[in-house]
Amino acid sequence: MKDLNNKTIWITGASDGIGKELAIQLAELGAKIILTARSTDKLNAVKDSLKGTGHIVYPMDLLKVAEIPEGVAEVLSQAGTVDVLINNAGSGFAKTTEHATEEEVEWLTNVNYFGVVRCTKAVLPVMRKQKSGHVINISSVGGLVGQPFNELYCATKFAVEGFTESLAAYLTTAFNINFTAVEPGGIKSAFMD
């Protein structure tokens, strides 16, 4: 794998599951990690497990829209830059459309799709200015193939796929900002809790 010394990688949803494991592995490769999630205690525990120094914990709730640009500004004042943004925060949801409340539909869309959009929007000016960067969106196999009893979740992940592909269509060539969507299948974690 590539040497990631001097690279700053921001991971949302870094307190558990994929985000936590990514933080551990990327820190072992020399990256400075910015850990974001809602739980300060969990983030600090992850930070304590990371190899290297200079890692930053910044608690942020992606449902609190005003916190995202403020959080990016605060973290940039500490880190200086963001080379890679990994939009990992998300939630599982297994209810049919008929059984989901309006509040649940709005919550799921905010977490799984609008959170990705808002974090990307906040970081793109930095990457455009430095003429480099990489945004990695953790989607799902459910963003490629619709699944029964899971249509609302799949819809949010289809949205992430379209968002990622559309950004890549013009920002990669113009500003050297790469975009990747990762579509994992089922993973044993607290995701569906």
Secondary structure by P-SEA (a helix, b strand, c coil): ccccccbbbbbccccccaaaaaaaaaaaaccbbbbbcccaaaaaaaaaaccccbbbbbbbcccccccaaaaaaaaaaacccccbbbcccccccccccccccaaaaaaaaaaccaaaaaaaaaaaaaaaaaccbbbbbbccccccccccccaaaaaaaaaaaaaaaaaaccccccccbbbbbbbbccccccccc
